[in-house]
Amino acid sequence: MPSIFISFSTADGGDIAEHDYRHYKKKGYDAFYSTEEIPYGHKWREEIKKHIEECDVFLLIATYEALGSKEVAKEIEEAKRLGKLIIPCRANDIDWSDLEKLGIDLAQGPEFDSKYELVRKLESQLRRQFVSTSVDAPQKDSGTDPRNPYNDLTIPHYNPYLGKKNDSSQHIQKPAQTYADDAVAWRNKGVALIDLDRDEEATKYFDKALEIDPNYLSAWMDKAGALTKLGRFEEVIECCSKALEINSDYAPAWNNKGVALYKLARFEEAITCYDKAIKIDPKYAGALHNKSVALKKLGRFEEARAYHDASKILGQG
């Protein structure tokens, strides 16, 4: 397993960094996260340099505050000097141009909307680069992924019928004839393909599930997730609209539709969708955070800060 150095700003990236650190520790990676790993009394700067020198991957949590942090800038320069693999993880309110100024290879890293999405994307990338090119299909034990109770965009709502860990080919073959008319079976194949980053193929399996059951809300949402990864945001909007025809009070569909509108620079429309989600679920941290990002794009900074703070209290942002 590679060793990972996590660089971040405590001002707005501490929660994300801690979530990543605990996830990778549990997975067996040798992860370093400064507030957790440096004992009291040790020389901070020397410890930081030591861990950067020893790491295989320098993981930058690129939030607004991180890009203005002198300490983070020093860590980046040290990693570049040592020729480390730098993976910049860009929060969705940060422009790539902000990272280009730091001389970082932007092709290396993902964009993320939440700490849950970031862990999923990075896990897939690290497996491909360091572990194996042959990836097993995901293991899921319940109908709802506990990391993602809202079924947020690009984090599929998994189904218990995926079963236990097996050869991945078992999960991506065409369903057996007995299940040929089973929408759940087709959807499960699509979910397995998403986890293998085979998103274009996944959409075809979701389409098959929806042919069988046009009112299958989770299949519409999973298809939206796959299309988001492919950058096909107009189609994402269509999928979310279909989901809302089935259940107009389904907050994640409003939130995900808002994210797609945001990606198309339709910020006012995105805010309208986030407002719908928040009205249905006032504690929906993801929608609160996303609204703060859209408000910032419109220059409404005081409102943006209020929603950002509210999302942080609820554990997002």
C-alpha positions as semicolon CSV with decimal commas, in nm:
position;residue;x (nm);y (nm);z (nm)
1;M;0,000;0,000;0,000
2;P;0,131;0,352;-0,076
3;S;0,201;0,602;0,201
4;I;-0,011;0,917;0,178
5;F;0,061;1,270;0,302
6;I;-0,256;1,480;0,336
7;S;-0,204;1,855;0,293
8;F;-0,494;2,083;0,392
9;S;-0,604;2,400;0,566
10;T;-0,762;2,353;0,908
11;A;-0,984;2,657;0,837
12;D;-1,206;2,480;0,584
13;G;-1,048;2,142;0,505
14;G;-0,995;1,982;0,845
15;D;-1,313;1,775;0,836
16;I;-1,236;1,649;0,484
17;A;-0,875;1,565;0,574
18;E;-0,977;1,380;0,889
19;H;-1,239;1,180;0,697
20;D;-0,980;1,083;0,433
21;Y;-0,719;0,998;0,696
22;R;-0,948;0,767;0,895
23;H;-1,075;0,599;0,577
24;Y;-0,726;0,521;0,447
25;K;-0,596;0,408;0,784
26;K;-0,886;0,164;0,806
27;K;-0,803;0,040;0,454
28;G;-0,442;-0,030;0,555
29;Y;-0,271;0,268;0,391
30;D;0,014;0,444;0,572
31;A;-0,156;0,784;0,590
32;F;-0,027;1,102;0,754
33;Y;-0,248;1,388;0,870
34;S;-0,070;1,656;1,072
35;T;-0,313;1,731;1,355
36;E;-0,344;1,359;1,430
37;E;0,013;1,240;1,386
38;I;0,256;1,499;1,531
39;P;0,301;1,451;1,907
40;Y;0,302;1,754;2,135
41;G;0,650;1,901;2,176
42;H;0,790;1,773;1,843
43;K;0,933;2,024;1,592
44;W;0,642;2,079;1,358
45;R;0,826;2,184;1,042
46;E;1,083;1,904;1,069
47;E;0,809;1,644;1,118
48;I;0,619;1,776;0,816
49;K;0,929;1,758;0,594
50;K;1,009;1,409;0,719
51;H;0,663;1,279;0,631
52;I;0,661;1,446;0,289
53;E;0,998;1,285;0,216
54;E;0,865;0,941;0,317
55;C;0,532;0,958;0,132
56;D;0,447;0,804;-0,206
57;V;0,148;1,032;-0,265
58;F;0,105;1,397;-0,170
59;L;-0,269;1,453;-0,143
60;L;-0,369;1,820;-0,161
61;I;-0,717;1,909;-0,033
62;A;-0,753;2,221;-0,248
63;T;-1,010;2,436;-0,068
64;Y;-1,039;2,814;-0,072
65;E;-0,838;2,859;0,248
66;A;-0,575;2,602;0,147
67;L;-0,488;2,795;-0,168
68;G;-0,419;3,104;0,043
69;S;-0,225;2,922;0,315
70;K;0,150;2,986;0,340
71;E;0,199;2,656;0,522
72;V;0,022;2,459;0,249
73;A;0,228;2,644;-0,014
74;K;0,549;2,539;0,165
75;E;0,433;2,176;0,174
76;I;0,355;2,185;-0,199
77;E;0,698;2,330;-0,280
78;E;0,867;2,060;-0,071
79;A;0,669;1,785;-0,247
80;K;0,758;1,931;-0,589
81;R;1,126;1,959;-0,491
82;L;1,128;1,590;-0,397
83;G;0,944;1,487;-0,714
84;K;0,647;1,342;-0,530
85;L;0,325;1,239;-0,701
86;I;0,090;1,529;-0,621
87;I;-0,282;1,461;-0,646
88;P;-0,478;1,789;-0,622
89;C;-0,835;1,733;-0,500
90;R;-1,032;2,041;-0,600
91;A;-1,341;2,148;-0,407
92;N;-1,619;2,240;-0,649
93;D;-1,595;2,614;-0,570
94;I;-1,229;2,630;-0,675
95;D;-1,123;2,706;-1,034
96;W;-0,854;2,501;-1,203
97;S;-0,675;2,829;-1,283
98;D;-0,614;2,876;-0,910
99;L;-0,421;2,548;-0,905
100;E;-0,234;2,618;-1,227
101;K;-0,062;2,910;-1,052
102;L;0,094;2,657;-0,815
103;G;0,245;2,461;-1,103
104;I;0,048;2,143;-1,028
105;D;-0,042;1,878;-1,287
106;L;-0,419;1,918;-1,291
107;A;-0,477;1,593;-1,479
108;Q;-0,376;1,396;-1,169
109;G;-0,667;1,483;-0,941
110;P;-1,046;1,483;-0,908
111;E;-1,305;1,750;-0,836
112;F;-1,537;1,677;-0,545
113;D;-1,862;1,801;-0,397
114;S;-1,836;1,623;-0,062
115;K;-1,587;1,433;0,152
116;Y;-1,774;1,111;0,070
117;E;-1,740;1,161;-0,305
118;L;-1,371;1,246;-0,265
119;V;-1,295;0,922;-0,076
120;R;-1,473;0,716;-0,342
121;K;-1,294;0,883;-0,633
122;L;-0,954;0,864;-0,468
123;E;-0,995;0,502;-0,364
124;S;-1,063;0,408;-0,725
125;Q;-0,763;0,610;-0,849
126;L;-0,522;0,472;-0,589
127;R;-0,629;0,115;-0,662
128;R;-0,558;0,165;-1,031
129;Q;-0,219;0,328;-0,973
130;F;-0,078;0,126;-0,685
131;V;-0,273;-0,189;-0,613
132;S;-0,392;-0,371;-0,923
133;T;-0,548;-0,320;-1,259
134;S;-0,803;-0,591;-1,172
135;V;-1,062;-0,451;-0,933
136;D;-1,327;-0,654;-0,759
137;A;-1,685;-0,537;-0,765
138;P;-1,790;-0,346;-0,450
139;Q;-1,896;-0,508;-0,128
140;K;-2,222;-0,375;0,014
141;D;-2,417;-0,506;0,307
142;S;-2,728;-0,289;0,309
143;G;-2,962;-0,104;0,077
144;T;-2,824;0,237;0,172
145;D;-2,456;0,325;0,166
146;P;-2,394;0,455;0,522
147;R;-2,146;0,708;0,385
148;N;-2,418;0,861;0,173
149;P;-2,762;0,863;0,338
150;Y;-2,889;1,121;0,089
151;N;-2,780;0,934;-0,225
152;D;-2,588;1,244;-0,332
153;L;-2,466;1,294;-0,686
154;T;-2,199;1,050;-0,813
155;I;-2,221;0,834;-0,498
156;P;-2,461;0,557;-0,600
157;H;-2,732;0,427;-0,370
158;Y;-2,620;0,065;-0,344
159;N;-2,850;-0,233;-0,325
160;P;-2,812;-0,541;-0,102
161;Y;-2,855;-0,773;-0,401
162;L;-2,499;-0,694;-0,508
163;G;-2,395;-0,956;-0,254
164;K;-2,051;-1,028;-0,114
165;K;-1,712;-0,980;-0,271
166;N;-1,660;-1,202;-0,575
167;D;-1,487;-1,197;-0,909
168;S;-1,595;-0,867;-1,068
169;S;-1,698;-1,042;-1,391
170;Q;-1,977;-1,202;-1,191
171;H;-2,133;-0,862;-1,138
172;I;-2,100;-0,713;-1,484
173;Q;-2,225;-0,995;-1,705
174;K;-2,574;-0,979;-1,847
175;P;-2,823;-1,100;-1,582
176;A;-2,915;-1,466;-1,608
177;Q;-3,228;-1,544;-1,809
178;T;-3,433;-1,593;-1,492
179;Y;-3,358;-1,232;-1,401
180;A;-3,383;-1,086;-1,752
181;D;-3,700;-0,898;-1,659
182;D;-3,578;-0,798;-1,314
183;A;-3,509;-0,423;-1,307
184;V;-3,317;-0,455;-0,979
185;A;-3,072;-0,704;-1,135
186;W;-3,002;-0,474;-1,432
187;R;-2,957;-0,174;-1,205
188;N;-2,714;-0,366;-0,983
189;K;-2,494;-0,441;-1,284
190;G;-2,488;-0,069;-1,361
191;V;-2,388;0,016;-1,005
192;A;-2,099;-0,235;-1,020
193;L;-1,980;-0,077;-1,345
194;I;-1,987;0,273;-1,192
195;D;-1,760;0,152;-0,916
196;L;-1,522;0,023;-1,183
197;D;-1,534;0,365;-1,357
198;R;-1,706;0,212;-1,661
199;D;-1,970;0,483;-1,662
200;E;-2,075;0,474;-2,028
201;E;-2,152;0,102;-2,001
202;A;-2,333;0,160;-1,672
203;T;-2,585;0,395;-1,836
204;K;-2,696;0,114;-2,069
205;Y;-2,773;-0,113;-1,774
206;F;-2,972;0,162;-1,605
207;D;-3,162;0,216;-1,932
208;K;-3,252;-0,154;-1,937
209;A;-3,377;-0,135;-1,577
210;L;-3,585;0,169;-1,666
211;E;-3,735;-0,004;-1,972
212;I;-3,866;-0,268;-1,734
213;D;-3,971;-0,023;-1,462
214;P;-3,994;0,344;-1,572
215;N;-4,083;0,441;-1,214
216;Y;-3,761;0,299;-1,065
217;L;-3,643;0,614;-0,885
218;S;-3,303;0,478;-0,774
219;A;-3,216;0,378;-1,132
220;W;-3,288;0,733;-1,251
221;M;-3,064;0,869;-0,974
222;D;-2,782;0,622;-1,045
223;K;-2,799;0,702;-1,415
224;A;-2,770;1,072;-1,324
225;G;-2,458;0,988;-1,123
226;A;-2,295;0,807;-1,416
227;L;-2,384;1,088;-1,658
228;T;-2,237;1,343;-1,418
229;K;-1,902;1,164;-1,425
230;L;-1,924;1,174;-1,807
231;G;-1,995;1,550;-1,801
232;R;-2,334;1,512;-1,972
233;F;-2,518;1,759;-1,751
234;E;-2,821;1,825;-1,972
235;E;-2,900;1,454;-1,951
236;V;-2,844;1,463;-1,574
237;I;-3,114;1,729;-1,551
238;E;-3,350;1,507;-1,751
239;C;-3,287;1,210;-1,520
240;C;-3,345;1,415;-1,206
241;S;-3,662;1,560;-1,356
242;K;-3,786;1,207;-1,422
243;A;-3,708;1,113;-1,062
244;L;-3,905;1,417;-0,944
245;E;-4,204;1,313;-1,153
246;I;-4,203;0,994;-0,949
247;N;-4,151;1,171;-0,615
248;S;-4,157;1,552;-0,611
249;D;-4,051;1,552;-0,243
250;Y;-3,729;1,361;-0,303
251;A;-3,469;1,614;-0,184
252;P;-3,160;1,443;-0,340
253;A;-3,312;1,475;-0,688
254;W;-3,358;1,851;-0,638
255;N;-3,002;1,879;-0,507
256;N;-2,851;1,677;-0,791
257;K;-3,048;1,870;-1,051
258;G;-2,908;2,186;-0,893
259;V;-2,552;2,053;-0,922
260;A;-2,601;1,984;-1,295
261;L;-2,742;2,335;-1,349
262;Y;-2,446;2,477;-1,159
263;K;-2,205;2,288;-1,388
264;L;-2,379;2,457;-1,683
265;A;-2,329;2,800;-1,516
266;R;-2,706;2,835;-1,464
267;F;-2,654;2,953;-1,108
268;E;-2,994;3,111;-1,036
269;E;-3,175;2,796;-1,150
270;A;-2,937;2,586;-0,942
271;I;-3,021;2,791;-0,632
272;T;-3,392;2,738;-0,694
273;C;-3,333;2,362;-0,693
274;Y;-3,122;2,377;-0,377
275;D;-3,398;2,580;-0,210
276;K;-3,649;2,305;-0,295
277;A;-3,420;2,043;-0,140
278;I;-3,366;2,254;0,172
279;K;-3,740;2,320;0,209
280;I;-3,801;1,943;0,207
281;D;-3,507;1,872;0,439
282;P;-3,377;2,180;0,627
283;K;-3,082;1,973;0,759
284;Y;-2,964;1,863;0,415
285;A;-2,598;1,965;0,453
286;G;-2,506;1,893;0,091
287;A;-2,775;2,125;-0,046
288;L;-2,681;2,399;0,202
289;H;-2,317;2,372;0,097
290;N;-2,402;2,368;-0,274
291;K;-2,622;2,676;-0,237
292;S;-2,333;2,860;-0,068
293;V;-2,108;2,776;-0,366
294;A;-2,366;2,902;-0,619
295;L;-2,426;3,221;-0,421
296;K;-2,052;3,289;-0,421
297;K;-2,050;3,262;-0,802
298;L;-2,318;3,535;-0,811
299;G;-2,115;3,759;-0,581
300;R;-2,359;3,723;-0,291
301;F;-2,083;3,659;-0,040
302;E;-2,263;3,733;0,288
303;E;-2,545;3,492;0,202
304;A;-2,289;3,238;0,082
305;R;-2,103;3,252;0,414
306;A;-2,425;3,196;0,610
307;Y;-2,511;2,881;0,414
308;H;-2,150;2,761;0,424
309;D;-2,147;2,795;0,804
310;A;-2,480;2,613;0,833
311;S;-2,348;2,324;0,622
312;K;-2,031;2,300;0,836
313;I;-2,239;2,272;1,154
314;L;-2,416;1,975;0,994
315;G;-2,087;1,816;0,887
316;Q;-2,046;1,922;0,522
317;G;-1,819;2,180;0,363
